[in-house]
Amino acid sequence: MTTIPQTRESAIAMLIEQDVARWGESERAVSERLHAARSYGLALNELANRAELAGAPDVDLCVAAERARTAADWRELRQGG
């Protein structure tokens, strides 16, 4: 089970750390720019999706993402965001 980030900033920081672990420290700035505009709901959604793709789905993280997503988040997701 993943610790569920409680703020937008901590969720984005977790995404960035995952990117750096995968792609290397040289990609930190790129990752920061990529995730900077994400809402809390979309950041949690991305973390939940990454866990599932890694073969370790986290039900608690999925529920937290579901609760945090806003109407604007849903619009972005429907548009392929």
N, CA, C and O atoms as a GROMACS GRO file, in nm:
protein
  324
    1MET      N    1   0.084  -0.119   0.000
    1MET     CA    2   0.000   0.000   0.000
    1MET      C    3   0.088   0.125   0.000
    1MET      O    4   0.186   0.133   0.074
    2THR      N    5   0.052   0.220  -0.083
    2THR     CA    6   0.123   0.345  -0.093
    2THR      C    7   0.071   0.442   0.012
    2THR      O    8  -0.048   0.442   0.044
    3THR      N    9   0.160   0.523   0.064
    3THR     CA   10   0.116   0.631   0.150
    3THR      C   11   0.047   0.733   0.061
    3THR      O   12   0.104   0.776  -0.039
    4ILE      N   13  -0.072   0.772   0.096
    4ILE     CA   14  -0.148   0.864   0.013
    4ILE      C   15  -0.106   1.007   0.047
    4ILE      O   16  -0.120   1.051   0.161
    5PRO      N   17  -0.054   1.079  -0.052
    5PRO     CA   18  -0.015   1.218  -0.028
    5PRO      C   19  -0.138   1.300   0.013
    5PRO      O   20  -0.246   1.282  -0.044
    6GLN      N   21  -0.121   1.387   0.109
    6GLN     CA   22  -0.234   1.464   0.161
    6GLN      C   23  -0.249   1.602   0.099
    6GLN      O   24  -0.348   1.671   0.124
    7THR      N   25  -0.151   1.643   0.019
    7THR     CA   26  -0.158   1.774  -0.047
    7THR      C   27  -0.121   1.759  -0.194
    7THR      O   28  -0.060   1.661  -0.235
    8ARG      N   29  -0.159   1.859  -0.270
    8ARG     CA   30  -0.124   1.863  -0.412
    8ARG      C   31   0.028   1.861  -0.427
    8ARG      O   32   0.082   1.788  -0.511
    9GLU      N   33   0.096   1.941  -0.347
    9GLU     CA   34   0.241   1.951  -0.357
    9GLU      C   35   0.309   1.818  -0.328
    9GLU      O   36   0.404   1.780  -0.396
   10SER      N   37   0.261   1.747  -0.227
   10SER     CA   38   0.324   1.618  -0.194
   10SER      C   39   0.295   1.512  -0.300
   10SER      O   40   0.378   1.426  -0.326
   11ALA      N   41   0.177   1.519  -0.362
   11ALA     CA   42   0.145   1.425  -0.470
   11ALA      C   43   0.233   1.451  -0.591
   11ALA      O   44   0.284   1.357  -0.653
   12ILE      N   45   0.252   1.577  -0.624
   12ILE     CA   46   0.339   1.612  -0.737
   12ILE      C   47   0.483   1.574  -0.706
   12ILE      O   48   0.553   1.523  -0.794
   13ALA      N   49   0.527   1.597  -0.584
   13ALA     CA   50   0.664   1.559  -0.545
   13ALA      C   51   0.684   1.409  -0.560
   13ALA      O   52   0.791   1.365  -0.601
   14MET      N   53   0.582   1.331  -0.528
   14MET     CA   54   0.592   1.186  -0.542
   14MET      C   55   0.603   1.147  -0.690
   14MET      O   56   0.682   1.058  -0.725
   15LEU      N   57   0.526   1.211  -0.775
   15LEU     CA   58   0.535   1.185  -0.919
   15LEU      C   59   0.675   1.219  -0.970
   15LEU      O   60   0.733   1.143  -1.047
   16ILE      N   61   0.728   1.331  -0.927
   16ILE     CA   62   0.861   1.373  -0.972
   16ILE      C   63   0.966   1.273  -0.926
   16ILE      O   64   1.055   1.236  -1.003
   17GLU      N   65   0.957   1.229  -0.802
   17GLU     CA   66   1.055   1.132  -0.751
   17GLU      C   67   1.047   1.000  -0.827
   17GLU      O   68   1.150   0.937  -0.852
   18GLN      N   69   0.927   0.959  -0.863
   18GLN     CA   70   0.913   0.837  -0.944
   18GLN      C   71   0.977   0.855  -1.080
   18GLN      O   72   1.044   0.765  -1.130
   19ASP      N   73   0.956   0.972  -1.141
   19ASP     CA   74   1.016   0.999  -1.272
   19ASP      C   75   1.169   0.998  -1.262
   19ASP      O   76   1.236   0.940  -1.347
   20VAL      N   77   1.222   1.061  -1.159
   20VAL     CA   78   1.368   1.068  -1.142
   20VAL      C   79   1.423   0.927  -1.118
   20VAL      O   80   1.530   0.893  -1.169
   21ALA      N   81   1.352   0.846  -1.041
   21ALA     CA   82   1.398   0.709  -1.017
   21ALA      C   83   1.401   0.630  -1.148
   21ALA      O   84   1.488   0.545  -1.167
   22ARG      N   85   1.307   0.659  -1.235
   22ARG     CA   86   1.300   0.584  -1.360
   22ARG      C   87   1.394   0.639  -1.468
   22ARG      O   88   1.460   0.563  -1.537
   23TRP      N   89   1.399   0.771  -1.481
   23TRP     CA   90   1.469   0.833  -1.594
   23TRP      C   91   1.601   0.900  -1.556
   23TRP      O   92   1.680   0.934  -1.644
   24GLY      N   93   1.625   0.919  -1.428
   24GLY     CA   94   1.751   0.980  -1.386
   24GLY      C   95   1.736   1.124  -1.340
   24GLY      O   96   1.640   1.193  -1.376
   25GLU      N   97   1.831   1.166  -1.262
   25GLU     CA   98   1.829   1.300  -1.204
   25GLU      C   99   1.828   1.410  -1.310
   25GLU      O  100   1.773   1.517  -1.287
   26SER      N  101   1.885   1.384  -1.424
   26SER     CA  102   1.890   1.485  -1.530
   26SER      C  103   1.751   1.521  -1.581
   26SER      O  104   1.735   1.623  -1.649
   27GLU      N  105   1.650   1.441  -1.551
   27GLU     CA  106   1.513   1.466  -1.598
   27GLU      C  107   1.425   1.534  -1.493
   27GLU      O  108   1.306   1.552  -1.515
   28ARG      N  109   1.483   1.570  -1.378
   28ARG     CA  110   1.404   1.630  -1.271
   28ARG      C  111   1.333   1.759  -1.316
   28ARG      O  112   1.214   1.774  -1.292
   29ALA      N  113   1.405   1.849  -1.379
   29ALA     CA  114   1.346   1.976  -1.421
   29ALA      C  115   1.232   1.954  -1.521
   29ALA      O  116   1.130   2.022  -1.515
   30VAL      N  117   1.250   1.861  -1.612
   30VAL     CA  118   1.146   1.829  -1.710
   30VAL      C  119   1.022   1.776  -1.638
   30VAL      O  120   0.909   1.816  -1.669
   31SER      N  121   1.043   1.687  -1.544
   31SER     CA  122   0.932   1.630  -1.468
   31SER      C  123   0.859   1.738  -1.389
   31SER      O  124   0.736   1.738  -1.382
   32GLU      N  125   0.934   1.828  -1.328
   32GLU     CA  126   0.872   1.937  -1.252
   32GLU      C  127   0.782   2.021  -1.341
   32GLU      O  128   0.672   2.057  -1.302
   33ARG      N  129   0.830   2.053  -1.462
   33ARG     CA  130   0.747   2.131  -1.555
   33ARG      C  131   0.625   2.051  -1.601
   33ARG      O  132   0.516   2.106  -1.613
   34LEU      N  133   0.644   1.922  -1.626
   34LEU     CA  134   0.536   1.837  -1.673
   34LEU      C  135   0.421   1.829  -1.573
   34LEU      O  136   0.304   1.834  -1.611
   35HIS      N  137   0.455   1.818  -1.446
   35HIS     CA  138   0.353   1.798  -1.343
   35HIS      C  139   0.306   1.926  -1.274
   35HIS      O  140   0.212   1.922  -1.195
   36ALA      N  141   0.369   2.039  -1.301
   36ALA     CA  142   0.343   2.163  -1.228
   36ALA      C  143   0.197   2.207  -1.230
   36ALA      O  144   0.148   2.262  -1.132
   37ALA      N  145   0.128   2.184  -1.339
   37ALA     CA  146  -0.010   2.234  -1.352
   37ALA      C  147  -0.114   2.132  -1.306
   37ALA      O  148  -0.234   2.161  -1.309
   38ARG      N  149  -0.072   2.014  -1.264
   38ARG     CA  150  -0.168   1.911  -1.223
   38ARG      C  151  -0.243   1.952  -1.097
   38ARG      O  152  -0.186   2.009  -1.004
   39SER      N  153  -0.370   1.922  -1.097
   39SER     CA  154  -0.449   1.942  -0.976
   39SER      C  155  -0.419   1.825  -0.881
   39SER      O  156  -0.356   1.727  -0.919
   40TYR      N  157  -0.465   1.838  -0.760
   40TYR     CA  158  -0.448   1.730  -0.662
   40TYR      C  159  -0.514   1.602  -0.712
   40TYR      O  160  -0.455   1.494  -0.703
   41GLY      N  161  -0.635   1.612  -0.763
   41GLY     CA  162  -0.707   1.495  -0.812
   41GLY      C  163  -0.636   1.426  -0.927
   41GLY      O  164  -0.629   1.303  -0.931
   42LEU      N  165  -0.582   1.505  -1.020
   42LEU     CA  166  -0.512   1.445  -1.134
   42LEU      C  167  -0.377   1.386  -1.093
   42LEU      O  168  -0.333   1.286  -1.149
   43ALA      N  169  -0.312   1.447  -0.996
   43ALA     CA  170  -0.186   1.392  -0.947
   43ALA      C  171  -0.211   1.257  -0.879
   43ALA      O  172  -0.137   1.162  -0.902
   44LEU      N  173  -0.314   1.249  -0.795
   44LEU     CA  174  -0.347   1.121  -0.731
   44LEU      C  175  -0.390   1.018  -0.835
   44LEU      O  176  -0.355   0.901  -0.825
   45ASN      N  177  -0.463   1.063  -0.935
   45ASN     CA  178  -0.507   0.973  -1.042
   45ASN      C  179  -0.385   0.914  -1.114
   45ASN      O  180  -0.382   0.794  -1.142
   46GLU      N  181  -0.286   0.997  -1.143
   46GLU     CA  182  -0.165   0.950  -1.209
   46GLU      C  183  -0.090   0.850  -1.120
   46GLU      O  184  -0.042   0.748  -1.170
   47LEU      N  185  -0.080   0.879  -0.992
   47LEU     CA  186  -0.013   0.786  -0.901
   47LEU      C  187  -0.086   0.652  -0.897
   47LEU      O  188  -0.023   0.546  -0.898
   48ALA      N  189  -0.219   0.656  -0.892
   48ALA     CA  190  -0.298   0.532  -0.890
   48ALA      C  191  -0.279   0.455  -1.020
   48ALA      O  192  -0.265   0.332  -1.018
   49ASN      N  193  -0.278   0.524  -1.133
   49ASN     CA  194  -0.258   0.458  -1.262
   49ASN      C  195  -0.120   0.396  -1.272
   49ASN      O  196  -0.105   0.285  -1.323
   50ARG      N  197  -0.019   0.466  -1.224
   50ARG     CA  198   0.117   0.412  -1.228
   50ARG      C  199   0.128   0.286  -1.142
   50ARG      O  200   0.194   0.189  -1.180
   51ALA      N  201   0.064   0.287  -1.026
   51ALA     CA  202   0.068   0.169  -0.939
   51ALA      C  203   0.002   0.050  -1.009
   51ALA      O  204   0.053  -0.062  -1.004
   52GLU      N  205  -0.110   0.074  -1.074
   52GLU     CA  206  -0.180  -0.034  -1.144
   52GLU      C  207  -0.096  -0.086  -1.261
   52GLU      O  208  -0.086  -0.207  -1.280
   53LEU      N  209  -0.036   0.003  -1.338
   53LEU     CA  210   0.048  -0.039  -1.450
   53LEU      C  211   0.170  -0.116  -1.405
   53LEU      O  212   0.222  -0.200  -1.478
   54ALA      N  213   0.216  -0.089  -1.283
   54ALA     CA  214   0.332  -0.160  -1.228
   54ALA      C  215   0.292  -0.295  -1.170
   54ALA      O  216   0.377  -0.370  -1.120
   55GLY      N  217   0.162  -0.327  -1.178
   55GLY     CA  218   0.115  -0.455  -1.127
   55GLY      C  219   0.089  -0.457  -0.978
   55GLY      O  220   0.078  -0.564  -0.918
   56ALA      N  221   0.079  -0.339  -0.918
   56ALA     CA  222   0.056  -0.329  -0.775
   56ALA      C  223  -0.057  -0.230  -0.747
   56ALA      O  224  -0.034  -0.126  -0.684
   57PRO      N  225  -0.178  -0.260  -0.795
   57PRO     CA  226  -0.288  -0.165  -0.774
   57PRO      C  227  -0.311  -0.138  -0.626
   57PRO      O  228  -0.302  -0.228  -0.543
   58ASP      N  229  -0.342  -0.013  -0.595
   58ASP     CA  230  -0.364   0.030  -0.458
   58ASP      C  231  -0.506   0.083  -0.447
   58ASP      O  232  -0.536   0.193  -0.492
   59VAL      N  233  -0.592   0.005  -0.387
   59VAL     CA  234  -0.734   0.040  -0.377
   59VAL      C  235  -0.752   0.171  -0.302
   59VAL      O  236  -0.833   0.254  -0.342
   60ASP      N  237  -0.678   0.190  -0.193
   60ASP     CA  238  -0.692   0.312  -0.114
   60ASP      C  239  -0.653   0.436  -0.196
   60ASP      O  240  -0.718   0.540  -0.186
   61LEU      N  241  -0.549   0.423  -0.275
   61LEU     CA  242  -0.506   0.534  -0.359
   61LEU      C  243  -0.609   0.562  -0.468
   61LEU      O  244  -0.635   0.678  -0.501
   62CYS      N  245  -0.668   0.458  -0.524
   62CYS     CA  246  -0.774   0.474  -0.624
   62CYS      C  247  -0.895   0.547  -0.565
   62CYS      O  248  -0.952   0.635  -0.629
   63VAL      N  249  -0.932   0.510  -0.446
   63VAL     CA  250  -1.046   0.573  -0.378
   63VAL      C  251  -1.014   0.720  -0.350
   63VAL      O  252  -1.099   0.807  -0.370
   64ALA      N  253  -0.893   0.747  -0.303
   64ALA     CA  254  -0.853   0.885  -0.275
   64ALA      C  255  -0.854   0.968  -0.403
   64ALA      O  256  -0.898   1.083  -0.401
   65ALA      N  257  -0.807   0.911  -0.513
   65ALA     CA  258  -0.808   0.982  -0.641
   65ALA      C  259  -0.951   1.010  -0.685
   65ALA      O  260  -0.982   1.120  -0.732
   66GLU      N  261  -1.037   0.911  -0.671
   66GLU     CA  262  -1.178   0.928  -0.707
   66GLU      C  263  -1.242   1.043  -0.629
   66GLU      O  264  -1.315   1.124  -0.685
   67ARG      N  265  -1.215   1.048  -0.502
   67ARG     CA  266  -1.273   1.153  -0.416
   67ARG      C  267  -1.215   1.290  -0.447
   67ARG      O  268  -1.285   1.391  -0.432
   68ALA      N  269  -1.090   1.296  -0.489
   68ALA     CA  270  -1.023   1.425  -0.510
   68ALA      C  271  -1.049   1.485  -0.648
   68ALA      O  272  -1.033   1.606  -0.666
   69ARG      N  273  -1.088   1.402  -0.744
   69ARG     CA  274  -1.110   1.455  -0.880
   69ARG      C  275  -1.229   1.550  -0.883
   69ARG      O  276  -1.334   1.524  -0.824
   70THR      N  277  -1.209   1.661  -0.952
   70THR     CA  278  -1.314   1.762  -0.966
   70THR      C  279  -1.379   1.749  -1.104
   70THR      O  280  -1.337   1.668  -1.187
   71ALA      N  281  -1.481   1.828  -1.126
   71ALA     CA  282  -1.546   1.829  -1.257
   71ALA      C  283  -1.446   1.871  -1.365
   71ALA      O  284  -1.448   1.816  -1.476
   72ALA      N  285  -1.360   1.965  -1.334
   72ALA     CA  286  -1.257   2.009  -1.431
   72ALA      C  287  -1.160   1.895  -1.460
   72ALA      O  288  -1.116   1.877  -1.573
   73ASP      N  289  -1.125   1.818  -1.356
   73ASP     CA  290  -1.038   1.703  -1.377
   73ASP      C  291  -1.102   1.603  -1.471
   73ASP      O  292  -1.037   1.551  -1.562
   74TRP      N  293  -1.230   1.576  -1.450
   74TRP     CA  294  -1.301   1.480  -1.535
   74TRP      C  295  -1.304   1.529  -1.681
   74TRP      O  296  -1.287   1.450  -1.774
   75ARG      N  297  -1.325   1.660  -1.700
   75ARG     CA  298  -1.325   1.715  -1.836
   75ARG      C  299  -1.189   1.692  -1.901
   75ARG      O  300  -1.181   1.652  -2.017
   76GLU      N  301  -1.082   1.717  -1.827
   76GLU     CA  302  -0.949   1.697  -1.883
   76GLU      C  303  -0.924   1.551  -1.916
   76GLU      O  304  -0.868   1.521  -2.021
   77LEU      N  305  -0.966   1.461  -1.830
   77LEU     CA  306  -0.947   1.318  -1.854
   77LEU      C  307  -1.026   1.273  -1.976
   77LEU      O  308  -0.977   1.191  -2.054
   78ARG      N  309  -1.146   1.324  -1.994
   78ARG     CA  310  -1.228   1.287  -2.109
   78ARG      C  311  -1.166   1.335  -2.241
   78ARG      O  312  -1.190   1.277  -2.346
   79GLN      N  313  -1.086   1.442  -2.232
   79GLN     CA  314  -1.022   1.496  -2.351
   79GLN      C  315  -0.887   1.428  -2.377
   79GLN      O  316  -0.812   1.468  -2.466
   80GLY      N  317  -0.857   1.327  -2.301
   80GLY     CA  318  -0.732   1.254  -2.320
   80GLY      C  319  -0.618   1.303  -2.234
   80GLY      O  320  -0.503   1.267  -2.255
   81GLY      N  321  -0.651   1.387  -2.134
   81GLY     CA  322  -0.548   1.444  -2.047
   81GLY      C  323  -0.507   1.349  -1.946
   81GLY      O  324  -0.421   1.379  -1.863
   0.00000   0.00000   0.00000
